[in-house]
């Protein structure tokens, strides 16, 4: 099974920290955020990882190289000056990801989620991980009915930025920039998305304040 780390975002809300450093290379607990994902994926037995990049993308390749220092193989999907958003970035990377379902994780989260829990073959076109709604996103995204995910009909949870996706979820989409959420909603309407709830550690590190918060929490736990 392969995995993709989504790392092409410009990090506008994280400015000025991201003027010279891509958000996934900012340090959390004294280590670049993206390294946690590489190490967690390796710990789950994933050896082939694709990373997309746009803004300051060359810094990822300089820092992580081919992945051998981390015990994995890393391939890069360069998007140029304009990011392709979540859906478009995955669509472009499909030739690197192959014909089988693959794991996707947003590079700008910090979590203790065990990627080894994810199904190698989702019951449908996608399997996503949900979390309790954080203070900055109280309305949530989706509802979990047993193992199926929908948009309505119950308590809403927030999409964690972690999932397993089948290539066919993206194949009918045109090339170019587009978000992932509309594809998931369409698949939900066809009962093709399963899910689970992660009750452990999870942070969306989208602003300098949230970055400072997680660093304070990690420092206090030492």
C-alpha positions in Angstrom: 0.0 0.0 0.0 1.2 3.5 -0.8 0.6 6.8 0.9 0.4 10.5 -0.2 1.2 13.4 2.0 -0.6 16.6 0.9 2.0 19.4 1.3 1.3 21.9 -1.5 -0.7 24.5 0.3 0.6 28.1 0.4 0.0 28.4 4.2 -1.5 31.9 3.9 -3.0 31.9 7.4 0.5 30.9 8.8 2.2 34.0 7.4 4.8 35.4 8.1 6.2 32.0 9.2 5.6 30.5 5.8 7.2 33.3 3.8 10.5 31.4 3.8 9.4 27.9 5.0 6.6 25.7 3.8 4.1 25.0 6.6 4.9 21.2 6.8 8.5 22.0 7.5 7.7 24.2 10.5 8.9 22.6 13.7 6.5 20.9 16.2 8.2 19.6 19.3 11.6 20.4 17.8 11.1 18.5 14.6 9.6 19.4 11.2 5.9 18.5 11.1 6.1 16.4 8.0 8.7 14.1 9.5 6.1 12.9 12.0 3.9 11.7 9.1 6.8 10.0 7.3 7.8 8.2 10.5 4.2 7.2 11.4 3.6 5.8 7.9 6.8 3.9 8.0 5.8 2.5 11.4 2.5 1.3 9.8 4.5 -0.6 7.2 4.2 1.9 4.4 7.4 2.1 2.4 6.3 4.1 -0.7 5.2 7.7 -0.1 4.3 10.5 -2.6 4.5 14.1 -1.5 3.0 16.9 -3.6 4.4 20.4 -3.3 4.1 23.9 -4.8 5.2 26.8 -2.7 9.0 26.4 -1.9 8.7 22.8 -3.0 12.4 22.4 -3.5 12.8 22.6 0.2 10.9 19.4 0.7 13.2 17.5 -1.7 16.3 19.0 -0.1 15.2 18.1 3.4 13.7 14.7 2.9 15.6 13.5 -0.2 14.6 10.2 -1.6 13.4 9.0 1.8 16.1 6.4 2.4 17.3 8.2 5.6 13.7 7.6 6.9 13.4 4.0 5.8 11.0 4.8 2.9 11.0 5.7 -0.7 9.7 9.2 -1.5 8.5 10.4 -4.9 7.4 14.0 -5.5 4.5 15.4 -7.5 5.5 19.0 -8.3 2.6 21.3 -9.0 4.5 24.5 -10.0 3.7 28.0 -8.8 -0.1 27.4 -8.4 -1.2 24.6 -6.1 -3.8 22.2 -7.5 -5.8 22.0 -4.2 -6.5 18.7 -2.4 -8.5 16.9 -5.2 -6.4 18.2 -8.1 -3.2 17.4 -6.3 -4.2 13.8 -5.8 -5.5 13.5 -9.3 -2.1 14.6 -10.7 -0.3 12.1 -8.5 -2.4 9.1 -9.5 0.4 7.8 -11.9 2.7 7.7 -8.9 0.1 6.1 -6.6 -0.8 3.2 -8.8 -3.9 1.1 -9.3 -4.8 0.2 -5.7 -6.3 2.3 -2.8 -3.8 4.5 -1.0 -3.6 6.5 2.2 -3.8 10.3 2.1 -2.8 12.5 5.0 -2.8 16.3 5.2 0.7 17.5 6.0 -0.5 20.3 8.3 -2.0 18.1 11.1 -0.3 16.7 14.2 -1.8 13.4 15.4 -1.1 10.1 17.2 -3.4 8.3 14.8 -2.2 4.7 14.0 -2.2 4.4 10.2 -2.0 0.7 10.6 -5.7 0.8 11.5 -6.8 1.9 8.1 -8.3 -0.6 5.7 -6.2 -1.6 2.7 -9.5 -1.9 0.7 -12.2 0.6 1.6 -15.9 -0.6 1.5 -16.6 1.8 -1.4 -14.5 4.5 -2.9 -13.2 6.1 0.3 -12.7 5.5 4.0 -12.1 8.7 6.1 -11.1 9.4 9.7 -13.3 11.9 11.7 -12.5 13.7 14.9 -14.4 15.9 17.4 -15.0 19.4 16.2 -12.1 21.7 17.2 -12.9 25.2 18.5 -12.1 26.8 15.1 -14.5 24.5 13.2 -17.5 23.9 15.6 -20.0 23.1 12.8 -18.1 20.0 11.7 -18.2 18.4 8.3 -19.9 14.9 8.2 -22.1 12.5 10.1 -21.2 8.9 10.9 -24.0 6.3 10.7 -22.5 3.1 11.9 -19.6 2.7 9.5 -21.1 4.9 6.7 -20.4 8.6 6.3 -23.0 11.1 5.1 -23.7 14.9 5.3 -26.8 14.9 7.3 -28.9 13.0 9.9 -27.0 13.2 13.1 -24.0 14.6 15.1 -21.4 16.1 12.9 -17.7 15.5 13.1 -14.7 17.1 11.4 -12.7 15.4 8.7 -9.3 14.8 10.1 -7.4 15.0 6.8 -6.7 11.3 6.9 -8.3 8.7 4.6 -8.0 5.8 2.2 -9.1 6.5 -1.3 -9.6 4.3 -4.4 -8.2 5.8 -7.6 -11.6 5.7 -9.3 -12.8 8.4 -6.9 -10.8 10.9 -9.0 -10.7 9.4 -12.5 -13.8 11.2 -13.8 -12.5 14.6 -12.6 -10.8 17.0 -15.1 -7.2 17.9 -14.7 -6.4 21.1 -12.8 -7.2 22.6 -9.4 -10.2 21.3 -7.5 -11.0 20.4 -3.8 -11.6 17.0 -2.4 -14.8 17.6 -0.5 -17.2 17.7 -3.5 -15.9 14.3 -4.6 -16.5 12.9 -1.1 -20.0 14.3 -1.0 -20.9 12.8 -4.3 -19.6 9.4 -3.2 -21.5 9.7 0.1 -24.7 10.2 -1.8 -24.0 6.8 -3.4 -23.2 5.2 -0.1 -19.6 4.8 -1.1 -17.8 6.3 1.9 -17.1 4.6 5.2 -15.5 6.1 8.2 -14.3 5.9 11.8 -13.7 8.3 14.7 -10.3 9.0 16.1 -10.5 10.0 19.8 -6.9 10.5 20.4 -4.5 13.4 19.8 -5.2 15.6 16.7 -4.4 19.2 15.9 -5.0 21.2 12.7 -2.0 23.5 12.7 -3.3 26.2 10.5 -2.2 29.4 12.2 0.7 30.7 14.3 -1.4 30.6 17.4 -2.3 26.9 16.9 1.4 26.1 16.2 2.4 27.8 19.5 -0.4 26.0 21.3 0.7 22.5 20.3 4.3 23.4 21.0 3.4 24.5 24.5 1.4 21.4 25.2 4.3 19.2 24.0 6.7 21.1 26.1 4.6 20.8 29.2 4.2 17.0 28.7 8.0 16.4 28.7 
